[in-house]
């Protein structure tokens, strides 16, 4: 059979299989995913609305929460709607251009998400260890600049991925055993040598996450050292409480991301169905829980939610 190459003018399509071997359960699997996705959108848009509406929330910490919400909305939206189309209507086709676009933005926004978590760790470090300098060191403009740096970093790291895929030949097999176009899932169906793809993907993951986790670990080690120097037990508790939400969000984000990266490259004996389900869970559960975690743990945000909920439930009051 004739080979075809991924070129910018190629109109061929790939076929996303969803969860191979579990096609009969696709409709049932779609129910929790659709519910989680709706909650994810609702929670994150509420965060964006409150921070945009309330002048008192126009602070660096809440600007970071908006960045986190935007990355959560974007990553889940690039994965879940297409997965639901596969589950509900068996719409498995995706154009080569659509596949590469999905892959690029999905991986780029994931790296951007990690950059936001790093900036949040720095924010907590300055707030606890240098509170007098907080308002001068971390302004809204500084946070915006850090966000721009994170975006540029993400684009530079991810841009080679579609380039590496474009050079590969794809033979008769156009079936991707996944619900979305992950870099390695697409590379594996090529009939060419994907050694460079494997190496670059693995090195990029460890360099980016390794650097980010090092900065986060350094920030928290300095925070812990500063907290231990405080004599007041109440001050101890207050300082640690300001970090709880961020720690919870990190615990949701990094472990599953590392697991997915390693399984794609080394988990040859790992059940693909479990991996695909976990990969989809990674793109919907943390984005769903993040606004809930920050809503529960952040008093100002919680008070604003109560305020607007009361207004909606009691429209006649002022």
C-alpha positions in Angstrom: 0.0 0.0 0.0 1.1 3.6 -0.6 2.7 5.6 2.2 1.6 9.1 3.0 3.5 11.8 4.7 2.2 14.4 7.1 2.6 17.6 5.1 0.8 20.9 5.6 -1.3 20.2 2.5 -2.1 16.5 3.3 -5.9 16.1 3.7 -5.7 12.6 5.2 -7.4 11.8 8.5 -6.6 9.7 11.5 -9.0 7.6 13.5 -9.3 8.0 17.2 -10.5 4.7 18.7 -11.5 6.0 22.1 -10.9 3.2 24.6 -10.1 0.0 22.6 -11.7 -3.1 24.0 -14.3 -1.1 25.9 -16.4 0.2 23.0 -19.6 -1.4 24.5 -19.1 0.7 27.7 -18.4 4.0 25.9 -21.8 5.5 26.6 -21.6 4.6 30.3 -18.0 5.9 30.6 -19.2 9.2 29.0 -21.7 9.9 31.8 -19.2 10.7 34.6 -16.8 12.5 32.1 -19.6 14.8 30.8 -20.7 15.6 34.4 -17.1 16.3 35.5 -16.5 18.5 32.4 -19.6 20.6 33.1 -18.6 21.0 36.8 -15.1 21.9 35.6 -16.4 24.6 33.2 -18.8 26.0 35.8 -16.2 26.2 38.6 -13.5 27.8 36.6 -15.8 30.3 34.9 -17.1 31.3 38.3 -13.5 32.0 39.4 -12.9 34.1 36.3 -16.2 36.0 36.8 -15.6 36.7 40.5 -12.0 37.9 40.0 -13.0 40.0 37.0 -16.0 41.5 38.7 -14.7 42.2 42.2 -12.1 45.0 42.5 -10.9 43.6 45.9 -9.7 40.4 44.1 -7.5 42.2 41.6 -4.4 40.9 43.4 -1.5 38.8 42.2 -2.8 35.7 44.0 -6.1 35.9 42.2 -4.6 36.7 38.9 -2.7 33.5 39.2 -5.9 31.7 40.0 -7.4 33.1 36.8 -4.3 31.8 34.8 -4.8 28.4 36.5 -8.5 28.5 35.6 -7.8 29.4 31.9 -5.3 26.5 31.6 -7.8 24.1 33.2 -10.6 25.1 30.9 -8.3 24.9 27.8 -6.8 21.5 28.5 -10.1 19.9 29.4 -11.8 21.4 26.4 -9.1 20.1 24.0 -9.8 16.6 25.2 -13.2 15.9 26.7 -15.6 17.2 23.9 -13.8 15.1 21.2 -13.9 12.1 23.6 -17.6 12.6 24.1 -18.2 12.7 20.4 -16.4 9.4 20.1 -18.4 7.9 23.0 -21.8 9.2 21.9 -21.8 9.4 18.1 -18.8 7.2 17.1 -17.3 10.3 15.4 -13.7 9.0 15.4 -12.2 10.8 12.4 -9.8 13.7 12.9 -7.9 15.5 10.2 -4.1 15.5 10.3 -4.1 19.3 10.8 -6.7 19.0 13.6 -4.7 16.2 15.3 -1.4 18.2 15.2 -3.3 21.3 16.4 -4.8 19.4 19.3 -1.5 17.9 20.2 0.4 21.2 20.1 -2.1 23.2 22.2 -2.7 20.4 24.7 1.0 19.9 25.5 1.8 23.6 25.4 -1.0 24.5 27.8 0.0 21.6 30.1 3.5 23.1 30.3 1.9 26.5 30.9 -0.1 25.0 33.7 3.1 23.8 35.4 4.6 27.3 35.0 1.6 28.8 36.8 2.1 26.3 39.7 5.7 27.4 39.9 4.7 31.1 40.0 2.2 30.2 42.7 4.9 28.6 44.8 7.1 31.7 44.4 4.0 33.8 45.4 3.6 31.8 48.6 7.3 32.1 49.4 7.3 35.9 49.1 4.0 36.2 51.0 5.3 34.2 54.0 9.1 34.8 54.0 9.1 38.5 52.8 5.6 39.8 53.5 6.8 43.5 53.7 8.1 43.2 50.1 5.2 41.3 48.7 3.3 44.3 47.3 6.4 45.7 45.7 8.0 42.5 44.4 4.9 40.7 43.1 2.6 43.2 41.4 -0.1 42.3 38.9 2.2 43.5 36.1 5.0 41.2 37.3 2.7 38.3 37.4 1.5 39.1 33.9 5.2 39.2 32.7 5.9 35.8 34.4 2.8 34.4 32.7 4.1 35.6 29.3 7.5 34.0 30.0 5.7 30.7 30.9 3.7 30.9 27.6 6.9 31.6 25.5 8.6 28.7 27.2 5.7 26.4 26.5 5.6 27.3 22.8 9.4 26.9 22.4 9.4 23.4 24.0 6.4 22.1 22.2 6.9 23.5 18.7 9.4 20.7 17.8 6.8 18.0 18.5 4.6 18.6 15.4 7.8 19.2 13.4 9.1 15.8 14.5 5.8 14.2 13.5 5.6 15.9 10.1 8.8 14.2 9.0 7.5 10.7 9.8 5.9 8.4 7.1 2.6 6.9 8.0 1.6 3.7 6.2 -1.7 1.9 6.1 -2.3 2.2 9.9 -4.1 5.4 10.6 -5.7 4.2 13.8 -4.7 5.9 17.1 -5.7 3.8 20.1 -6.6 6.9 22.2 -9.3 9.5 22.7 -7.0 12.4 21.8 -3.8 13.1 19.8 -1.0 12.6 22.2 2.5 13.0 20.7 3.7 9.5 21.4 0.3 7.9 20.6 0.5 9.4 17.1 4.3 8.7 16.7 3.8 5.0 17.6 1.5 4.4 14.5 4.2 5.6 12.2 6.1 3.1 10.1 9.3 5.2 10.4 12.0 5.5 13.1 10.5 7.4 16.1 13.7 7.3 18.3 14.1 11.0 18.2 10.4 11.5 19.1 10.9 9.2 22.1 14.1 10.9 23.3 12.9 14.5 22.8 9.5 13.8 24.5 11.1 12.2 27.5 13.9 14.7 27.9 11.4 17.6 27.5 9.1 16.1 30.2 12.0 15.6 32.7 13.6 19.0 32.0 10.4 21.0 32.3 8.9 19.1 35.2 12.3 18.6 36.9 13.1 22.3 36.7 9.6 23.3 37.9 9.5 20.8 40.8 13.0 21.9 41.8 11.8 25.6 42.1 8.7 24.5 43.9 10.7 22.3 46.4 13.2 25.1 47.0 10.3 27.6 47.7 8.6 25.2 50.1 11.9 24.3 51.9 12.4 28.1 52.5 8.8 28.4 53.6 9.1 25.6 56.1 12.4 27.0 57.4 10.7 30.4 57.9 7.6 28.9 59.6 9.7 26.9 62.0 11.3 30.1 63.2 7.9 31.5 64.2 7.2 31.0 67.9 3.5 31.3 67.7 1.6 28.1 67.1 -1.3 30.1 65.7 1.0 31.9 63.2 2.4 28.4 62.3 -1.1 27.3 61.4 -2.0 30.4 59.5 1.2 30.3 57.4 0.7 26.6 56.5 -3.0 27.1 55.7 -2.1 29.6 53.0 -0.1 26.8 51.2 -2.6 24.0 51.6 -4.6 24.7 48.5 -1.5 25.0 46.3 -0.1 21.7 47.7 -3.4 19.9 46.9 -3.4 21.2 43.4 0.2 20.1 42.8 -0.5 16.6 44.2 -3.4 16.3 41.6 -1.2 17.6 38.7 2.3 16.1 38.8 2.0 12.4 39.8 -0.5 11.5 37.0 1.4 13.5 34.5 4.7 11.7 35.2 2.9 8.4 35.2 1.3 9.0 31.8 4.7 10.1 30.3 6.5 7.0 31.6 3.8 4.5 30.6 3.8 5.8 27.0 7.5 5.0 26.7 8.1 2.1 29.0 4.8 0.5 30.0 4.6 -2.1 27.2 2.9 -4.6 29.6 0.5 -2.0 31.1 -3.1 -2.4 30.1 -3.8 0.3 27.5 -7.4 0.7 28.6 -6.3 1.8 32.1 -3.7 4.2 30.8 -6.2 5.8 28.4 -8.9 6.2 31.1 -6.3 7.7 33.5 -5.0 10.0 30.8 -8.5 11.4 30.4 -9.1 11.6 34.1 -5.9 13.7 34.3 -7.5 16.3 32.0 -10.8 16.5 33.7 -10.6 15.7 37.5 -7.8 18.2 38.5 -9.4 21.0 36.4 -12.7 20.2 38.1 -11.3 20.1 41.6 -8.9 23.0 41.5 -11.6 25.8 41.7 -13.4 23.8 44.4 -10.1 23.5 46.4 -9.3 27.2 46.2 -13.0 28.1 46.8 -13.0 26.1 50.1 -9.5 27.2 51.3 -9.5 30.9 50.3 -11.7 33.0 52.5 -12.0 36.0 50.2 -13.1 33.8 47.3 -15.5 31.8 49.4 -17.1 35.0 50.7 -17.7 36.3 47.2 -19.3 33.0 46.2 -21.6 33.2 49.2 -22.4 36.9 48.3 -23.4 36.2 44.7 -25.2 33.0 45.6 -27.3 35.0 48.1 -28.0 37.6 45.5 -29.2 35.0 43.0 -31.4 33.2 45.6 -32.8 36.4 46.9 -33.2 38.7 43.9 -35.5 41.1 45.8 -32.9 42.1 48.4 -30.1 44.7 47.9 
